[in-house]
């Protein structure tokens, strides 16, 4: 079976939009494009290289695909030659309902992201790694298709923009299996799926009269 790995660069408040540059995705009036670049350091580079050192195919939403297809096919022999050659040689699965022209070699359209990714997961093959693609990631979490989250959390608060998590995700437990902090303060954490959400209770047993009253008030207020 294939794993789905969400590779995500996020701010402290969970924003993923336009990490790579000012013109990458200014939709919605987002004016902080390129917020990753000033904080990128050697550790960040090592961890990105680790993520892409395994066998993988890319799993992308339409807008991220268009960003990548306008860049990576032309980036070989440049400063990111190794990543460019890898991206250009593997399969790119693209979630799109709009019939986008797939000009990048190795691109495959997915018309029903949840069903098609669920099918791909049942096959033998490399991991499916996302980059960007907030709408697609929302679908993956809602359908409980994510096996691993590789999170790169940057020490900035952006206030607005497209975010990693939405309110319609399927509750799920994850376990931290690796972590690292870069010199510029990037928290890099790898989480793997770990069953259902577990709950506990720190309340006193039996509850105090004040607590009983508080609960009753909360119930009345809805």
C-alpha positions as CSV (number, residue, x, y, z in Angstrom):
1,X,0.0,0.0,0.0
2,X,1.1,3.6,-0.7
3,X,1.2,6.2,2.0
4,X,-0.1,9.7,1.7
5,X,2.3,12.2,3.2
6,X,1.3,15.8,3.7
7,X,4.4,18.0,3.4
8,X,3.4,21.4,4.7
9,X,5.2,24.7,5.4
10,X,3.1,26.7,7.8
11,X,3.2,29.9,9.9
12,X,2.5,29.7,13.7
13,X,-1.1,30.4,12.9
14,X,-1.3,27.7,10.3
15,X,-1.1,29.7,7.1
16,X,0.3,27.9,4.1
17,X,-0.3,30.4,1.3
18,X,2.5,31.5,-1.0
19,X,5.6,30.5,0.9
20,X,7.9,30.7,-2.1
21,X,7.5,34.3,-3.4
22,X,5.3,37.4,-3.7
23,X,3.8,36.4,-7.0
24,X,3.2,32.8,-6.2
25,X,-0.4,33.2,-4.9
26,X,-1.6,36.7,-4.0
27,X,-5.3,35.7,-4.1
28,X,-7.5,37.1,-1.5
29,X,-5.2,40.1,-1.1
30,X,-2.5,38.0,0.5
31,X,0.6,40.3,0.7
32,X,3.2,38.2,2.5
33,X,4.2,35.9,-0.3
34,X,7.8,34.6,0.2
35,X,7.7,34.4,4.0
36,X,9.8,31.2,4.0
37,X,12.8,32.6,2.2
38,X,14.3,34.8,4.9
39,X,14.2,32.0,7.4
40,X,15.5,29.1,5.2
41,X,18.7,27.7,6.6
42,X,20.9,24.6,6.3
43,X,18.8,22.5,8.6
44,X,15.7,23.4,6.6
45,X,17.5,22.4,3.4
46,X,18.6,19.1,5.0
47,X,15.0,18.2,6.0
48,X,13.6,19.1,2.6
49,X,16.2,16.8,1.1
50,X,15.2,14.1,3.5
51,X,11.5,14.4,2.6
52,X,12.4,14.0,-1.1
53,X,15.1,11.3,-0.6
54,X,12.5,8.5,-0.4
55,X,10.7,7.1,-3.4
56,X,7.6,9.2,-4.0
57,X,5.2,10.7,-6.5
58,X,3.7,14.2,-6.1
59,X,0.1,14.7,-5.2
60,X,-1.0,18.2,-6.0
61,X,-4.0,20.5,-6.3
62,X,-4.7,22.3,-9.5
63,X,-3.3,25.7,-8.4
64,X,-0.1,24.3,-6.9
65,X,0.3,22.1,-10.0
66,X,0.2,25.2,-12.2
67,X,2.8,27.0,-10.0
68,X,5.1,23.9,-10.2
69,X,4.6,23.3,-13.9
70,X,5.6,26.9,-14.7
71,X,8.9,26.5,-12.6
72,X,10.3,23.0,-12.2
73,X,10.6,21.9,-15.8
74,X,12.8,24.9,-16.4
75,X,14.9,24.6,-13.2
76,X,17.4,21.9,-14.1
77,X,21.0,22.9,-14.0
78,X,20.1,25.7,-11.6
79,X,20.6,26.0,-7.8
80,X,17.8,23.4,-7.2
81,X,18.9,21.0,-9.9
82,X,18.5,17.9,-7.8
83,X,14.9,18.6,-6.8
84,X,14.1,19.7,-10.3
85,X,15.4,16.5,-11.9
86,X,13.5,14.4,-9.3
87,X,10.2,16.3,-9.8
88,X,10.5,16.1,-13.5
89,X,11.1,12.4,-13.6
90,X,8.3,11.2,-11.3
91,X,4.5,11.0,-11.6
92,X,2.5,14.1,-10.7
93,X,-1.1,13.3,-9.7
94,X,-3.3,16.4,-10.1
95,X,-6.7,16.8,-8.4
96,X,-8.7,18.9,-10.8
97,X,-12.3,19.2,-12.0
98,X,-11.6,22.0,-14.4
99,X,-9.8,20.0,-17.1
100,X,-6.5,21.9,-16.7
101,X,-4.0,21.3,-19.5
102,X,-1.3,18.9,-18.1
103,X,1.8,20.1,-19.8
104,X,4.3,18.7,-17.4
105,X,5.6,15.3,-18.3
106,X,4.3,12.5,-16.1
107,X,1.1,14.3,-15.0
108,X,-2.1,12.4,-14.4
109,X,-5.5,14.0,-13.7
110,X,-7.6,12.9,-10.7
111,X,-11.3,14.0,-11.3
112,X,-12.5,12.7,-7.9
113,X,-9.7,13.4,-5.4
114,X,-11.0,11.3,-2.5
115,X,-12.0,8.3,-4.5
116,X,-8.9,8.4,-6.7
117,X,-6.4,8.8,-3.9
118,X,-8.1,6.0,-1.9
119,X,-7.6,3.8,-5.0
120,X,-4.0,4.9,-5.4
121,X,-3.3,4.0,-1.8
122,X,-4.3,0.4,-2.4
123,X,-1.7,0.0,-5.1
124,X,2.0,-0.9,-4.7
125,X,4.2,2.0,-5.4
126,X,6.0,5.0,-3.8
127,X,4.5,7.4,-1.3
128,X,2.2,10.2,-2.4
129,X,3.6,13.5,-1.2
130,X,1.7,16.7,-1.2
131,X,3.1,20.2,-1.5
132,X,0.9,23.3,-1.0
133,X,-2.5,22.3,-2.3
134,X,-4.7,23.5,0.6
135,X,-8.0,22.5,-1.0
136,X,-6.7,19.0,-1.8
137,X,-5.3,18.6,1.7
138,X,-8.7,19.6,3.1
139,X,-10.3,16.7,1.1
140,X,-7.6,14.3,2.2
141,X,-8.2,15.1,5.9
142,X,-12.0,15.0,5.6
143,X,-11.7,11.5,4.0
144,X,-9.2,10.3,6.6
145,X,-6.6,9.5,3.9
146,X,-3.5,11.1,5.5
147,X,-0.9,8.7,6.9
148,X,1.9,11.2,7.8
149,X,2.4,14.9,8.2
150,X,5.8,16.4,7.7
151,X,5.4,19.9,9.2
152,X,7.7,22.8,8.8
153,X,6.5,25.5,11.2
154,X,8.0,28.9,10.8
155,X,8.3,31.6,13.6
156,X,5.9,34.1,11.9
157,X,2.3,35.0,12.4
158,X,0.6,35.9,9.1
159,X,-2.9,36.6,10.4
160,X,-4.8,35.7,7.2
161,X,-4.4,33.4,4.2
162,X,-5.0,29.8,3.2
163,X,-4.6,27.4,6.1
164,X,-3.5,23.8,6.6
165,X,-6.4,22.8,8.8
166,X,-10.2,23.4,8.4
167,X,-13.2,22.5,10.5
168,X,-14.3,19.6,8.4
169,X,-11.4,17.2,9.0
170,X,-12.0,13.7,10.3
171,X,-10.8,13.4,13.9
172,X,-7.6,11.3,14.0
173,X,-4.7,10.6,16.3
174,X,-1.1,11.2,15.3
175,X,2.2,10.3,16.9
176,X,5.4,12.4,16.8
177,X,8.2,10.2,15.5
178,X,10.9,12.8,14.7
179,X,11.6,16.5,15.4
180,X,14.2,19.1,14.9
181,X,14.6,22.9,15.4
182,X,16.6,24.8,12.9
183,X,18.9,27.8,13.8
184,X,16.4,30.3,12.5
185,X,13.6,28.8,14.6
186,X,11.8,26.5,12.2
187,X,10.2,23.6,14.1
188,X,10.3,20.5,11.9
189,X,8.1,17.7,13.1
190,X,7.1,14.3,11.5
191,X,3.8,12.8,12.6
192,X,2.4,9.4,11.7
193,X,-1.2,8.2,12.0
194,X,-1.9,6.7,15.4
195,X,-5.4,5.5,15.6
196,X,-8.4,7.4,17.0
197,X,-8.4,10.5,19.1
198,X,-8.1,9.5,22.8
199,X,-9.7,11.6,25.5
200,X,-9.3,11.8,29.3
201,X,-10.6,13.8,32.2
202,X,-8.8,16.0,34.8
203,X,-12.1,16.9,36.5
204,X,-12.8,16.0,40.2
205,X,-14.9,12.9,40.8
206,X,-17.5,13.5,42.0
207,X,-17.8,17.0,40.7
208,X,-18.1,19.9,43.2
209,X,-21.5,21.7,43.5
210,X,-20.0,24.7,41.8
211,X,-19.0,22.5,38.8
212,X,-22.4,20.9,38.7
213,X,-23.9,24.4,38.5
214,X,-21.4,25.4,35.8
215,X,-22.3,22.4,33.7
216,X,-26.0,23.0,34.1
217,X,-25.6,26.7,33.1
218,X,-23.5,25.7,30.0
219,X,-26.3,23.3,29.0
220,X,-28.9,26.0,29.3
221,X,-26.9,28.4,27.3
222,X,-26.3,25.9,24.5
